[in-house]
């Protein structure tokens, strides 16, 4: 133990969901790091009605992987929880980052991301017509509020009515995004950088199974350690800087952040997502990151 941090006698809540898959246990490294530093913790579902959040020194959102089914309820929970204890990341970030329209602010800031067409549920849009009008070789659709590649699909000029029907069906669940499909996801994969307390920690590369685009292990993808390029690192820093402007105290770094990239045809990074709510941190590929996260968390705990 150093003079920079001391554990709190009150436990930290590691916030999860009631139906988290048993095989998803990347946070084992974080739990071990907290134990090694003498910080008690309890894993609890965010929507468990009997929980008194004031009993925790902090609530650390980790695996709330069902929030996209009930976003409004989740955001309301985050605001209520933050009134009772220290919530990380804070509620203004939860509200902002759980709706992918945040990408509009990043685009307005001049950051490189794929051209995006936003489609609201009451709009009648033919995705193949969009593809042709924009000169995309293939297109990709995904929900504005979603996770784990649910309701995503790629489509080409030959898909016609099937692509339109897929979009219509998806719009019944909520707004959608249309983007050009970046083929590099199939060969190069998706790269992610992890930042802890504002400092880059480690990277990971996620590669889908042959012929697929989904980079989550639920869909058969594999992942491995990866070192961000200088361009990817710079883009990640710029993205996080925009996110900090959403905070009531922008001088306090985000406890954790994950930035996801794909490469375009020229090999340049394109921002896909900024994950500030409940991302997998891939601690199995950067176990030292777990210790950094544990210490950064403990430093923020109230001492009273």
C-alpha positions in Angstrom: 0.0 0.0 0.0 1.3 3.5 -0.8 0.3 6.9 0.6 -1.7 7.6 -2.6 -4.7 5.4 -1.9 -6.3 3.6 1.0 -9.3 1.2 0.9 -12.6 2.2 2.3 -14.2 0.0 5.0 -17.5 0.3 3.1 -17.9 -2.0 0.1 -17.9 -0.9 -3.5 -20.8 -2.1 -5.6 -19.8 -3.7 -8.8 -23.0 -3.1 -10.8 -24.2 -5.9 -13.0 -27.4 -7.3 -14.4 -29.6 -10.2 -13.3 -29.0 -12.3 -16.4 -25.3 -11.9 -17.1 -24.0 -14.9 -18.9 -21.9 -17.1 -16.6 -19.1 -17.4 -19.2 -18.5 -13.6 -19.2 -16.1 -13.1 -16.3 -13.4 -10.8 -17.5 -13.8 -8.8 -14.3 -12.3 -11.6 -12.3 -9.0 -9.7 -12.6 -10.6 -6.6 -11.2 -12.1 -8.5 -8.2 -8.7 -10.0 -7.5 -7.1 -6.6 -7.7 -9.6 -5.1 -5.2 -9.1 -8.0 -2.8 -5.3 -7.6 -3.0 -5.7 -4.0 -2.0 -8.1 -4.7 0.8 -11.1 -3.1 -0.8 -14.4 -4.9 -0.1 -16.9 -5.2 -2.9 -20.3 -6.7 -3.7 -21.7 -7.6 -7.1 -25.3 -6.4 -7.4 -27.8 -6.0 -10.2 -28.7 -2.4 -11.1 -32.4 -3.0 -11.0 -32.5 -5.0 -7.7 -35.2 -3.1 -5.8 -34.0 -4.0 -2.3 -30.5 -2.4 -2.7 -29.7 0.6 -0.6 -27.1 2.3 -2.7 -26.2 4.7 0.1 -24.6 1.7 1.9 -21.8 1.6 -0.7 -18.7 3.8 -0.9 -19.2 3.8 -4.7 -21.1 2.1 -7.4 -18.9 1.0 -10.3 -20.9 0.2 -13.4 -19.5 -2.9 -15.0 -21.7 -5.5 -16.6 -25.2 -3.9 -16.9 -25.6 -5.6 -20.3 -29.4 -5.4 -20.4 -29.7 -1.6 -20.1 -30.5 -1.1 -23.8 -33.8 -2.9 -23.4 -34.8 -0.3 -20.8 -32.6 2.7 -21.4 -34.9 5.3 -19.8 -35.2 3.3 -16.7 -31.5 2.7 -16.6 -30.7 6.4 -16.9 -33.2 7.2 -14.2 -31.6 4.6 -12.0 -28.1 6.1 -12.6 -29.3 9.6 -11.6 -31.0 8.2 -8.4 -28.0 6.1 -7.6 -25.6 9.1 -8.0 -27.7 11.0 -5.4 -27.0 8.2 -2.9 -23.4 7.3 -3.6 -20.5 8.0 -5.9 -21.4 6.6 -9.4 -18.7 5.8 -11.9 -18.8 6.8 -14.6 -21.1 9.7 -13.6 -24.8 10.0 -14.6 -24.4 12.8 -17.1 -22.1 10.4 -19.0 -24.6 7.6 -18.7 -27.3 9.7 -20.3 -25.1 11.0 -23.1 -23.3 7.7 -24.0 -26.2 5.3 -24.0 -27.7 6.9 -27.1 -25.4 6.7 -30.1 -26.5 10.2 -31.2 -23.5 11.3 -29.2 -21.5 10.4 -32.4 -23.0 13.6 -33.9 -21.0 15.7 -31.5 -17.8 13.8 -32.3 -18.4 14.2 -36.0 -19.1 17.9 -35.5 -15.7 18.1 -33.7 -14.1 16.9 -36.9 -13.2 13.4 -35.8 -13.1 10.7 -38.4 -16.1 8.3 -38.4 -18.0 6.6 -41.2 -20.7 8.7 -42.9 -23.9 8.1 -40.9 -27.5 8.4 -41.9 -29.9 8.6 -38.9 -33.3 7.0 -39.4 -36.1 7.6 -36.9 -38.9 5.0 -36.4 -41.5 7.1 -38.3 -39.3 7.4 -41.5 -39.7 5.2 -44.5 -36.2 4.7 -45.8 -34.9 2.3 -48.4 -31.4 1.4 -47.3 -30.4 0.2 -50.8 -31.4 3.5 -52.2 -29.2 5.2 -49.6 -26.4 2.9 -50.5 -26.6 3.8 -54.2 -27.1 7.5 -53.6 -24.0 7.7 -51.3 -21.8 5.5 -53.5 -21.3 2.8 -50.8 -20.2 -0.6 -52.0 -22.1 -2.2 -49.1 -24.0 -0.8 -46.2 -24.5 -1.5 -42.5 -27.4 -0.9 -40.2 -27.3 -0.8 -36.4 -29.6 0.6 -33.6 -29.1 4.0 -32.0 -29.7 2.3 -28.6 -28.3 -1.2 -28.6 -25.5 -3.6 -27.6 -23.9 -6.9 -28.6 -24.6 -6.5 -32.3 -28.3 -7.1 -31.8 -30.4 -5.7 -34.8 -27.3 -5.1 -36.9 -27.1 -6.2 -40.5 -24.9 -5.6 -43.5 -26.5 -5.3 -47.0 -25.6 -4.8 -50.6 -27.2 -3.5 -53.8 -28.6 -7.0 -54.5 -30.5 -7.2 -51.2 -33.4 -4.9 -52.3 -36.6 -5.6 -50.5 -35.0 -7.8 -47.8 -32.8 -5.0 -46.6 -35.8 -2.6 -46.6 -37.8 -5.1 -44.6 -34.9 -5.7 -42.2 -34.7 -1.9 -41.5 -38.5 -1.6 -41.1 -38.5 -4.5 -38.5 -35.6 -2.9 -36.7 -37.2 0.5 -36.6 -40.2 -1.0 -34.7 -37.7 -1.3 -31.8 -36.2 2.2 -32.1 -34.1 4.6 -34.2 -31.4 3.2 -36.5 -28.1 4.2 -38.2 -27.0 3.5 -41.7 -23.3 3.5 -42.5 -21.0 2.2 -45.2 -19.8 -1.3 -44.4 -16.0 -1.3 -43.8 -14.8 -4.6 -45.1 -11.6 -4.5 -43.0 -13.6 -5.7 -40.0 -13.5 -9.2 -41.6 -9.7 -9.3 -42.1 -8.1 -6.8 -39.8 -10.9 -6.8 -37.1 -11.9 -4.1 -34.7 -9.3 -2.4 -32.5 -10.1 -1.0 -29.1 -8.0 1.1 -26.8 -8.6 1.2 -23.0 -8.0 4.3 -20.9 -8.0 4.3 -17.1 -8.2 7.6 -15.2 -7.4 9.4 -18.4 -4.3 7.4 -19.2 -4.0 4.8 -22.0 -3.7 1.3 -20.5 -3.8 -1.3 -23.2 -5.3 -2.4 -26.5 -7.1 -5.3 -28.0 -8.0 -6.6 -31.4 -11.3 -8.4 -32.0 -11.7 -10.5 -35.1 -15.0 -12.0 -36.2 -15.3 -15.6 -37.3 -15.0 -16.2 -41.1 -17.6 -14.4 -43.1 -19.1 -12.5 -40.1 -18.9 -8.9 -39.0 -19.7 -9.3 -35.3 -16.7 -8.9 -33.1 -18.2 -10.1 -29.8 -17.2 -13.5 -28.5 -20.9 -14.4 -28.2 -20.9 -14.6 -32.0 -17.7 -16.7 -32.2 -15.2 -13.8 -32.5 -11.7 -14.1 -31.0 -9.7 -11.3 -29.3 -6.0 -10.7 -28.7 -3.6 -8.1 -27.3 -3.0 -5.2 -29.6 -0.9 -2.0 -29.5 -2.6 1.1 -30.8 -0.9 3.0 -33.6 0.0 6.6 -33.1 -3.0 7.7 -35.2 -5.4 5.4 -33.2 -4.0 6.7 -29.9 -4.3 10.3 -30.9 -7.9 9.7 -32.1 -8.8 8.1 -28.8 -7.4 11.0 -26.9 -9.4 13.4 -29.0 -12.6 11.4 -28.6 -12.3 11.3 -24.8 -11.6 15.0 -24.7 -15.1 15.6 -26.3 -16.7 13.3 -23.8 -15.1 15.2 -20.9 -16.9 18.3 -22.0 -20.2 16.6 -21.0 -19.1 16.4 -17.3 -20.1 19.0 -14.7 -16.5 18.7 -13.6 -14.5 18.3 -16.8 -11.3 18.5 -14.9 -11.9 15.0 -13.4 -10.9 12.3 -15.8 -13.3 9.5 -16.6 -12.5 6.4 -14.5 -12.6 4.2 -17.6 -13.1 4.6 -21.3 -12.9 2.3 -24.3 -12.6 3.6 -27.9 -13.4 1.2 -30.8 -11.9 1.7 -34.3 -12.1 0.1 -37.7 -9.7 0.9 -40.5 -10.9 2.4 -43.8 -9.8 1.3 -47.3 -6.7 3.6 -46.9 -5.8 1.9 -43.5 -6.7 5.0 -41.5 -8.7 4.6 -38.2 -12.4 5.4 -38.2 -14.2 5.8 -34.9 -16.9 3.3 -34.4 -17.9 3.6 -30.7 -16.9 5.4 -27.5 -17.8 3.0 -24.7 -18.2 4.8 -21.3 -20.9 2.9 -19.6 -20.4 -0.9 -19.3 -17.7 -2.0 -21.8 -15.7 -5.1 -21.5 -12.3 -3.9 -20.5 -10.6 -7.1 -21.8 -8.6 -7.3 -18.6 -7.4 -10.8 -19.7 -5.2 -9.1 -22.3 -4.0 -6.4 -19.9 -4.1 -7.8 -16.3 -2.0 -4.9 -15.0 -4.9 -2.7 -16.1 -7.0 -4.3 -13.4 -4.6 -3.0 -10.7 -4.6 0.5 -12.2 -8.4 0.5 -12.3 -8.6 -0.7 -8.7 -6.2 1.9 -7.4 -7.9 4.7 -9.5 -11.3 3.7 -8.0 -10.0 3.5 -4.4 -8.4 7.0 -4.7 -11.8 8.4 -5.5 -13.7 6.8 -2.6 -15.0 9.2 0.0 -13.1 9.1 3.3 -15.8 10.3 5.7 
